[in-house]
Amino acid sequence: MLEDLHNPFLPLDERTPATPLWEAKRELAQAVRDYTEALMTSAATPKQMADMSQWLREATAQLEQSPRIYGRNGYTEAGEGTFGEVFQEVGPLCGHSNPIAPPLEMWAEGDTAYARVNMGWRYEGPPGCVHGGFVAALFDEFLGMAQFMGGHPGMTGTLSIKYRRPTPLNVPLELSAWIERSEGRKTFVKGKLEANGVVTAECEGIFIRPTQPVTELRDAVMKEQPEG
Ligand SMILES: CCCCCCCCCCCCCC(=O)SCCNC(=O)CCNC(=O)[C@H](O)C(C)(C)COP(=O)(O)OP(=O)(O)OC[C@H]1O[C@@H](n2cnc3c(N)ncnc32)[C@H](O)[C@@H]1OP(=O)(O)O
């Protein structure tokens, strides 16, 4: 059951894309990442920027005209991997095929989960430092993965973060997390974020196992939305 859901901690060299679609998407996503990172620091002329906007719009139109698959469930239904394999590709922080993901690289040793990431200029909050919202997002996704080690994963109920020091951009960041305890449907997970050996933030997450299967979440959420 858990394997079907997700194994986020496969060794890095075993984490090959599940299908050729993901292999191609990973490469394209990295190209988009590099492009947006270059855009953040570029002082090209307005004419160069206008030409690039035009060229990008044309590339976007090509993608829009291709066959489309929407969302995590859509990809699994289309045979593009298990729930876990698809999450590994599309996760907004860890997804190799998602250009907004830095991406976060995760692994586990014993009862502790580890991750490494480098946050570039796209994530700047205070000058030279990672935006606090992205620090929270890193913790949410990473602690969300660490709770899988307990075997009863759930949705984030509460995330409490202590921002101890500014987190620098453009340096390797190290995250670690472990399960403190479980109570009924709740899993309590703790984690920390370090830069150059200094703890910059600590987090405690309470994850609550929903009563319905996670694969039914999309339909349940859609039903809750008002008509119109
Ligand atoms: C199988 C599932 C796998 C999921 C995998 C996801 C994979 C992706 C991972 C991605 C990673 C990214 C992750 C994301 O981005 S997850 C996205 C962000 N999170 C959400 O959208 C969650 C939205 N909230 C909900 O869906 C419900 O409120 C949940 C499911 C959380 C609880 O609603 P439910 O109706 O089920 O709860 P209950 O009333 O029966 O209470 C049950 C127990 O829980 C306690 N409690 C309740 N609420 C909270 C709270 N907020 N903090 C602390 N504790 C809370 C409560 O006191 C009670 O305790 P006790 O009295 O028994 O001691």
The ligand as an SDF file (V2000), in Angstrom:
LIG
                    3D

 63 65  0  0  0  0  0  0  0  0999 V2000
   -3.2760    8.2730    2.9230 C   0  0  0  0  0  0  0  0  0  0  0  0
   -3.0550    9.7350    2.9530 C   0  0  0  0  0  0  0  0  0  0  0  0
   -1.8000   10.1170    2.2220 C   0  0  0  0  0  0  0  0  0  0  0  0
   -1.6880   11.5910    2.0530 C   0  0  0  0  0  0  0  0  0  0  0  0
   -0.4560   11.7960    1.2880 C   0  0  0  0  0  0  0  0  0  0  0  0
   -0.3770   13.1260    0.7340 C   0  0  0  0  0  0  0  0  0  0  0  0
    0.7600   13.0510   -0.1970 C   0  0  0  0  0  0  0  0  0  0  0  0
    1.2740   14.3710   -0.5130 C   0  0  0  0  0  0  0  0  0  0  0  0
    2.1740   14.9380    0.5630 C   0  0  0  0  0  0  0  0  0  0  0  0
    2.5000   16.2970    0.1590 C   0  0  0  0  0  0  0  0  0  0  0  0
    3.1130   17.0880    1.2550 C   0  0  0  0  0  0  0  0  0  0  0  0
    2.5430   18.4400    1.2540 C   0  0  0  0  0  0  0  0  0  0  0  0
    1.4220   18.4540    2.2300 C   0  0  0  0  0  0  0  0  0  0  0  0
    0.3690   19.4070    1.8550 C   0  0  0  0  0  0  0  0  0  0  0  0
    0.5560   20.3940    1.2130 O   0  0  0  0  0  0  0  0  0  0  0  0
   -1.1680   19.0010    2.4030 S   0  0  0  0  0  0  0  0  0  0  0  0
   -2.1080   20.4540    1.9490 C   0  0  0  0  0  0  0  0  0  0  0  0
   -2.3250   21.3900    3.1100 C   0  0  0  0  0  0  0  0  0  0  0  0
   -3.2260   20.7970    4.0600 N   0  0  0  0  0  0  0  0  0  0  0  0
   -4.5380   20.7370    3.8400 C   0  0  0  0  0  0  0  0  0  0  0  0
   -5.0620   21.1540    2.8260 O   0  0  0  0  0  0  0  0  0  0  0  0
   -5.3440   20.1170    4.9330 C   0  0  0  0  0  0  0  0  0  0  0  0
   -6.7550   20.7070    5.0000 C   0  0  0  0  0  0  0  0  0  0  0  0
   -7.4170   20.1960    6.1680 N   0  0  0  0  0  0  0  0  0  0  0  0
   -8.0700   19.0090    6.1240 C   0  0  0  0  0  0  0  0  0  0  0  0
   -8.1970   18.3720    5.0910 O   0  0  0  0  0  0  0  0  0  0  0  0
   -8.6190   18.5200    7.4370 C   0  0  0  0  0  0  0  0  0  0  0  0
   -8.8080   19.5860    8.3090 O   0  0  0  0  0  0  0  0  0  0  0  0
   -7.6830   17.4660    8.1010 C   0  0  0  0  0  0  0  0  0  0  0  0
   -7.5690   16.2100    7.1830 C   0  0  0  0  0  0  0  0  0  0  0  0
   -6.2890   18.0360    8.3810 C   0  0  0  0  0  0  0  0  0  0  0  0
   -8.2740   17.0470    9.4360 C   0  0  0  0  0  0  0  0  0  0  0  0
   -9.6240   16.8230    9.2520 O   0  0  0  0  0  0  0  0  0  0  0  0
  -10.3940   15.6270    9.9440 P   0  0  0  0  0  0  0  0  0  0  0  0
  -11.8340   15.9050    9.7730 O   0  0  0  0  0  0  0  0  0  0  0  0
   -9.8780   14.3230    9.4220 O   0  0  0  0  0  0  0  0  0  0  0  0
   -9.9130   15.8240   11.4310 O   0  0  0  0  0  0  0  0  0  0  0  0
  -10.7680   15.5650   12.7450 P   0  0  0  0  0  0  0  0  0  0  0  0
  -11.5450   16.7770   13.0930 O   0  0  0  0  0  0  0  0  0  0  0  0
  -11.5100   14.2520   12.6210 O   0  0  0  0  0  0  0  0  0  0  0  0
   -9.6090   15.4280   13.8430 O   0  0  0  0  0  0  0  0  0  0  0  0
   -8.7460   14.3040   13.8880 C   0  0  0  0  0  0  0  0  0  0  0  0
   -7.6500   14.6060   14.8870 C   0  0  0  0  0  0  0  0  0  0  0  0
   -6.7500   15.5760   14.3140 O   0  0  0  0  0  0  0  0  0  0  0  0
   -6.7620   16.7920   15.1010 C   0  0  0  0  0  0  0  0  0  0  0  0
   -6.7330   17.9220   14.1550 N   0  0  0  0  0  0  0  0  0  0  0  0
   -7.6610   18.2290   13.2420 C   0  0  0  0  0  0  0  0  0  0  0  0
   -7.2520   19.2590   12.4820 N   0  0  0  0  0  0  0  0  0  0  0  0
   -6.0380   19.6000   12.9430 C   0  0  0  0  0  0  0  0  0  0  0  0
   -5.0990   20.5650   12.5560 C   0  0  0  0  0  0  0  0  0  0  0  0
   -5.3210   21.4090   11.5360 N   0  0  0  0  0  0  0  0  0  0  0  0
   -3.9290   20.6310   13.2280 N   0  0  0  0  0  0  0  0  0  0  0  0
   -3.6610   19.7840   14.2490 C   0  0  0  0  0  0  0  0  0  0  0  0
   -4.5120   18.8350   14.6570 N   0  0  0  0  0  0  0  0  0  0  0  0
   -5.6950   18.7380   14.0200 C   0  0  0  0  0  0  0  0  0  0  0  0
   -8.0370   16.7610   15.9200 C   0  0  0  0  0  0  0  0  0  0  0  0
   -7.9060   17.5030   17.1200 O   0  0  0  0  0  0  0  0  0  0  0  0
   -8.1780   15.2720   16.1660 C   0  0  0  0  0  0  0  0  0  0  0  0
   -7.2690   14.9030   17.1880 O   0  0  0  0  0  0  0  0  0  0  0  0
   -7.7830   13.9510   18.3790 P   0  0  0  0  0  0  0  0  0  0  0  0
   -8.9470   14.6660   18.9900 O   0  0  0  0  0  0  0  0  0  0  0  0
   -8.1810   12.6600   17.6900 O   0  0  0  0  0  0  0  0  0  0  0  0
   -6.5880   13.7860   19.2890 O   0  0  0  0  0  0  0  0  0  0  0  0
  1  2  1  0
  2  3  1  0
  3  4  1  0
  4  5  1  0
  5  6  1  0
  6  7  1  0
  7  8  1  0
  8  9  1  0
  9 10  1  0
 10 11  1  0
 11 12  1  0
 12 13  1  0
 13 14  1  0
 14 15  2  0
 14 16  1  0
 16 17  1  0
 17 18  1  0
 18 19  1  0
 19 20  1  0
 20 21  2  0
 20 22  1  0
 22 23  1  0
 23 24  1  0
 24 25  1  0
 25 26  2  0
 25 27  1  0
 27 28  1  0
 27 29  1  0
 29 30  1  0
 29 31  1  0
 29 32  1  0
 32 33  1  0
 33 34  1  0
 34 35  2  0
 34 36  1  0
 34 37  1  0
 37 38  1  0
 38 39  2  0
 38 40  1  0
 38 41  1  0
 41 42  1  0
 42 43  1  0
 43 44  1  0
 43 58  1  0
 44 45  1  0
 45 46  1  0
 45 56  1  0
 46 47  1  0
 46 55  1  0
 47 48  2  0
 48 49  1  0
 49 50  1  0
 49 55  2  0
 50 51  1  0
 50 52  2  0
 52 53  1  0
 53 54  2  0
 54 55  1  0
 56 57  1  0
 56 58  1  0
 58 59  1  0
 59 60  1  0
 60 61  2  0
 60 62  1  0
 60 63  1  0
M  END
$$$$
